Amino acid sequence: MSLRILSGTRPTGKLHLGNLLGAIENYKKLQGQDSFFMIADWHALTTEYESHTEIADNVYEVITDYLAGGLDPEQCTIFVQSEVPEHAELALMLGMITPLGWLERNPTYKDQLKELAGRELHTYGFLGYPVLQAADILLYKAVKVPVGEDQLPHLELTREIARRFHHLYGAEVFPEPEAILTEVPRIPGLDGRKMSKSYNNCIYLADSPDVVIKKVKSMVTDPGRKRREDKGNPEVCPVFFYHKLLNADQVDTVASECREAQRGCVDCKLEMAGKLNEFMDPIRERREKWVRQKDQVKDILARGRVRAREVASETMAEVMAAVGLRRPKERVK
């Protein structure tokens, strides 16, 4: 039997190249195994609680991009987190046993507070985000979790919570999950920082070819290259990062011409934009198809909900029995 896998994406809007190259491409390799891919709308509320009216619409943006990016609902389970109430139940249970200090020392919590400065995020839900994430993973007894490097502290906290549960209740309910690190952990955005909606520096999967070209033209390049005749350093240039990904046949030539000032940044950007649009064309085509088939998308989510609840309810029965809130094998009617 294949190992169970779980990962998810917050529905805060359309997905971008960072989501595709850093997550969905990895998900596709795991299809055909016992894999669950979640649209984490509860998690969206931790930072987007003031714009809650957009979350339901964004759920459809995310699944459309999942499908456009190549996820096959016949080979994996795609579902919406809030449609499986056991997520909230297990998060509440785990919150009872998670020491406050574990959450306060989490480096991701501190980093996100800085990244999202200006928002009121000193909330119970935001601090407890890793507990909900632990519940997501442990609820499905996931053994492998595809994550980026920035999520490794959360995964370690998940393991610590599982150990504490087992120690307190003497029941080995959960396996300790391990990370599957994405092959491309950090995708640069238009300004050179990590591509993120928070930075407004994204190229979205839904962007038209013209929009892609316009955005690529605005990208930062080697900060040390001020004039056309200056020799460049391609290794510090975000545009060259994409050449390495999408223009492998010419990447050595691009690097050499940059170092010798034989090509300008504008020409380099336009060549990369062409390669990027070639890469994105089939994704856009699939996306347009799924946008027109909303009933089929709803059916995919409905089937995913049924499958997810089957697994989640089994786990919660074990949890409730372990903590003494229900007799073993007792079920809620």
N, C-alpha and C positions, 0 to 999 in steps of 0.2 A: 504493500500500500504506500502511495506517495505521501510525502510529508505535507502537512497542512500549512498554507501560506496566507497571510493577511496583510493588506496595506490599504491606505485610503488617501483621499484628497479633500480638502475643505472647499465647499462651494462658495467661494468669494468672488466669482466671476468666471469669464472664459479662461481656459487654460493657455499657457504660453509655451515657448520652446523649452524653457527650463523644466516645466512639468513633463513635456514629451521626452526630452533627451535624458533627463535625470530620473524619471519615474516610469512613464508608460512604456518606453522601450524595454525597460527591465521587466515590467509586468508581462509583456508579450512573451518573453522567454520562459516565463513560469506557467503559461497557460497549458492546459491539459493535465496539470497536477490538481490537487485539491486546493484550489486557490480562491480566495475571497477578496474582492476589491470594493471598498466601501466609499460612499459619498458622505463625508463626515459633517453633516449639517449641525449636529450639536456642537461640534468643535468650532464651526463658523461663528456661533453665538458668543464664544469667549472673547472675540475681538470686535465682532460686527453686530453686537446686540442692539445698537441704536439704528442700524439699517436692516432690521430683521425682515422687513417686507420684501426685500430682494432675494432672500435666501432660497425660497422655493423655486423662483425662476432660475437661479444660478445652479440649482440641482440639475436642471435639464441642460444647461450649458456644459456642465462637467461630463454628464454621461454622453452627450453628443460628441464632445472632444475625446472621451475614452474610445468610443466606437470609431470615430474618424481616425484616431491614432493607431487603430488596429486591434483593439481588444475584441475578442469573439465571445459573445454570451453563451455559446454552446460549449465553450471550453473553460469557462470560469463563472463564478457567481458575482454579479454586480448588484449592489443593494444600497438603500438609503439608511443611514444609521438610526435616525429617529423613528423609522418604521419597525424597528426591532427594540421593543421597550426593555428587554433584558440588558441592553447597554447601560441604561440609566440605573437599573436595579443593582447591577454589579458595581458600577461606579460608586453608588451610595455605600454599598457594603465595604468596598475597599477603602473608601474615605474614612470609615470608622477606625481603621487600623493603621493608616499611614501617618507617621509622625510629621508634624508641621515643619520641623527642621529639614527633612528630606526634600520638601518642596522649595523651601526658601533658598537652599544651597544650589538648586538646579541652575547651571550656567545659562541654559537656554532661556529660562524665565528672565534673568537679568538682561540678557542680550535683547530679547524682544521688547522689554520695557524701554530700552534705549532706542531701538529701531522704530518703535511706534510712539515715540515721545509726542505729547500733545493730546493723546487720548486718555480717557479715564479708565485705566486698566488695573487699578488696585482693587480688584474684585475677588471674591471667593472662587468664582468660576475660572478666572484666568490663572490664579495661583494653582488651582486644582486640575488644570488642563492635563498634566501627566497622569493623574489618577484615572481620568476618563480614558486616556489613551491606553493605560494598562488594562482597563476593563475591556476595551475593544479587542486587544490582542488575546488576553487570557480567556475571554468568553468563548472563543473559537478553538482554544487550545492550540494556537498557532505555534509551530516549531521554528519557522523561518519568517522574517519580516523584512521586506525590501525597504531600506531607508537611506537617506542621505547622511553624511557625516554629522550634520548639525542635530540629528535626532538620536544619536548614539547615547547621550546622557539619559534621554527618556526611556530608551530600551533597557538600559542598566537599572533604572529605577523600577521598571516593570518586573525585572527579575528579583529585585530586592523585596518588592511587595509580595510577589508569589512566595518567596522564602518565608516571609513574616507570616503570611496566611497559613502556610504548612506548619510552621513552628507553633502558632497559637492554637490551631485546631486539630493538629495531629492527623491531617488528611492530605495526601498527595494528590490534589485535584488538578494542578496545572503543570504542564511542562515549562521549563525555562526557555524562552524564545531566544534565538540567535539572529544576528543581523545578516542580511544580504546587501552589501554595499553596492550602490549604483556605480556603473563604470564611469559615468561623467557626473561627479558629485556637485560641481558648481558651474553653472552656465552664466557667462557674463552678459549683462544687459547693455542697453545703449550707452550708459555712462561708465561702463567698466566694472561697476559693482555687480554683485550677484543679482541675476534677473529676479525681480520681485514686484508684485503689484504695489507693494508699499512704497517702492522707489519710483513708480511710474516709468519704468525703463524696459518695458516688455515688448516682444514681438509675439502676437497671439496667433494661435492656429487658424483663427477665423480671418486674419488680416488678408486683404486682397494683394495681388502682386504689386500694384502701384503703391499701396501703403507700406509694404515691405521695403520697396526701393527707397521710399522717402525716409523711413526710419533708419535704414542702413546708412544712408547719406549723412545722417545726424550722429552716427556713432563716434565715440572718441577713439583715437588711435594712439600710437606711441607718443607720450607726452613730451619726450625729448626731441621729437622731430618737428621743428617749427616751420621750416621752409621746404619746398620741393627738392632742393639740392642737398638737404641734410640727409646723412645716412641714418637709417632707422634700425630699431631693434624689434624684430617681429615677435619675439617671445613675450613682450610686455603689451602687445597690441590685441585688444579684443577681436578685431576684425580677423586677424591671423588665426585666432582660436577657431573660428568658424571655417577658415580655409582648411585647417587640419582635419576638421570633421567632414567637410563636404566637398573638398577639392583636392583629394589625395594625389591625383595624377600630376597636379601642377604645384603642389605645396612647396617642393624644393626650389622651383623656379621663383615662386612668389617670395620666399624667404631671401633668396640670393639677390633678387632685384631690389628688394626693400633695403637690404644691408648696403648695397652699392648705390642707392638713390637712383636706380634705373626705372623705377615706377613711382608714380605719385599715389597719395592716399585715396584720392577721388577715384582713380582708375581701379585701384585695389578693392575699394568698396563696391563699385559697380559690378566687377567680376564676381565677387562673393555674393552679392544680392541675386545675380542670375542663378548661381548654384543653389542658393537658398530657396528661391522660387521653384526650381526644378524639384527640389526635395519636398516642398510643401504642396505642390500641385495635386498629387493623389490624395493627400490628406484633406485638402479643401473640397475635392470632388466627393469624397465619402461623407464629409460633413454636410454638404448641401443635400445629399440624399437622405441622411438621417433627420435633418431639419424638417423635411417634407413628410416624414413618417413618424409623427409623434405618438400615434396609437401603438405602433410597434415598440417604441421606446418605453412607453408605459407598461407594456406587457413584459418586457425584459426586466424592469424593476419589480413588477409583481411576482414574477417567478423567482427573482433573487431574494425577495422578502421571505417567501415561503421556505426556501432552502436555508436561509440564514436563521430563521426562527426555529427550524428543526434542531439545528446544532445548538443554538443559544439556550433553548429551553432545557435541553439535556444537561448542559453545564450548570445552569442555575439550580436545577434540582439537586445536583451534587453539592453546590455551594450552600444552599439553604439547609440541607441535612447536616453538613459539616459544622455549621455555626449553631445548630440547634434550633433553628426557626421552623423546621419541618422534619418530620420523620423520614428516614430513608425510603426512597422509591415513591414517596407521596407526591402527587401531582395536583396542580391547581386546575380546577374544572372551569 
